[in-house]
Amino acid sequence: MVNDILGINTEIKDLERMKQRGPNPAVIKIELPDRDTKIEVLRAKRKLADSNDFKRVYLRSAKSHAERLIELNFRTILNEIPDGAQKYKFTGSGRLIKRDAQAQDGDRNEGAA
């Protein structure tokens, strides 16, 4: 059914329902056969929002343990630098970029209120 909505014909290598945490439904972990298929599925995931049955389904790529540790270390270092958290931010892909001037001013004004 999901294959029809995404417009992709693929097999699932492995499927596992994780333990439920809180009132939300449990996460379902899916392993796809190869990286190209994963990229194809992630590019087509916005089509799920158009379907009433899958409107609340979210797909995202998992990060390895090493990637999560690296990001945690970067955030720790960034928070120790004076004004580091106000001048820089992490993107969703884990890149460290400089915040734009308007966002920095907005953050300061919100803190003053």
matplotlib code that plots the C-alpha trace (Angstrom):
import matplotlib.pyplot as plt

x = [0.0, 2.8, 4.6, 1.5, 1.5, 5.2, 5.3, 8.2, 8.3, 10.7, 11.1, 11.7, 14.8, 13.8, 11.0, 10.9, 8.4, 10.2, 9.0, 6.3, 7.3, 4.5, 1.0, 2.2, 2.3, 5.5, 8.2, 8.6, 12.2, 12.5, 15.7, 15.8, 17.9, 20.4, 21.4, 19.9, 16.5, 16.7, 17.4, 14.6, 12.1, 13.3, 12.9, 9.3, 8.3, 6.5, 3.8, 2.6, 1.2, -1.3, -2.8, -5.4, -4.2, -0.6, -0.9, 0.8, 3.5, 7.0, 10.1, 13.6, 17.1, 18.7, 22.1, 24.8, 26.0, 29.3, 27.4, 25.3, 28.4, 30.2, 27.1, 26.9, 30.6, 30.2, 27.2, 29.1, 32.0, 29.7, 27.9, 31.3, 32.4, 31.2, 28.2, 28.7, 25.1, 23.9, 26.3, 26.2, 23.6, 23.4, 21.4, 19.3, 22.1, 24.6, 26.4, 27.6, 26.7, 26.7, 23.3, 22.0, 22.0, 18.2, 17.9, 20.6, 18.8, 15.4, 16.9, 18.3, 15.0, 13.0, 15.3, 14.9, 11.1]
y = [0.0, 2.5, 1.4, 2.5, 6.0, 6.5, 5.2, 2.9, -0.9, -2.2, -5.0, -4.4, -6.2, -6.1, -4.6, -4.2, -2.4, -0.7, -0.4, 2.3, 5.4, 7.5, 7.9, 8.0, 4.8, 2.8, 3.6, 1.1, 0.5, -0.5, -1.7, -1.4, -3.5, -0.9, 2.8, 3.8, 2.4, 4.3, 7.6, 6.9, 6.3, 9.4, 11.6, 10.4, 10.6, 13.9, 12.1, 10.5, 13.8, 13.7, 10.4, 10.4, 7.0, 8.1, 11.8, 11.3, 8.9, 10.3, 8.8, 9.8, 8.4, 6.9, 8.1, 5.8, 5.7, 7.4, 10.2, 10.9, 11.0, 13.4, 15.7, 15.6, 16.5, 19.4, 20.7, 20.4, 22.4, 25.0, 25.6, 26.2, 28.9, 32.4, 33.3, 30.1, 28.9, 32.4, 32.8, 29.2, 26.5, 22.9, 22.0, 18.9, 17.2, 17.9, 20.8, 23.7, 27.1, 30.7, 32.1, 35.0, 38.5, 38.7, 35.4, 36.5, 39.8, 38.0, 35.5, 38.4, 40.3, 37.2, 36.7, 40.3, 40.2]
z = [0.0, 0.9, -2.3, -4.3, -2.7, -3.0, -6.5, -5.7, -6.0, -3.4, -1.0, 2.7, 4.1, 7.7, 9.8, 13.6, 15.9, 18.7, 22.3, 22.7, 24.7, 25.9, 24.4, 20.8, 18.6, 18.6, 16.1, 13.3, 12.1, 8.4, 6.7, 3.0, 0.7, -0.5, -0.2, -3.6, -2.5, 0.7, -1.1, -3.5, -0.6, 1.3, -1.7, -2.3, 1.4, 1.0, -1.0, 2.2, 3.4, 0.5, 1.7, 4.4, 5.7, 6.0, 6.9, 10.3, 9.1, 9.2, 7.4, 8.3, 7.9, 11.0, 12.2, 13.3, 16.9, 15.8, 14.0, 17.1, 19.3, 17.0, 17.0, 20.8, 21.1, 18.7, 20.6, 23.9, 22.5, 20.9, 24.2, 25.9, 23.4, 24.5, 22.4, 20.4, 20.6, 19.6, 16.6, 15.2, 14.7, 13.4, 10.4, 10.1, 8.2, 11.1, 9.4, 11.6, 10.1, 11.1, 12.1, 10.0, 11.6, 11.8, 13.7, 16.1, 16.8, 17.2, 19.7, 21.8, 21.7, 22.8, 25.8, 26.9, 26.9]

ax = plt.figure().add_subplot(projection="3d")
ax.plot(x, y, z, "-o")
ax.set_aspect("equal")
plt.show()
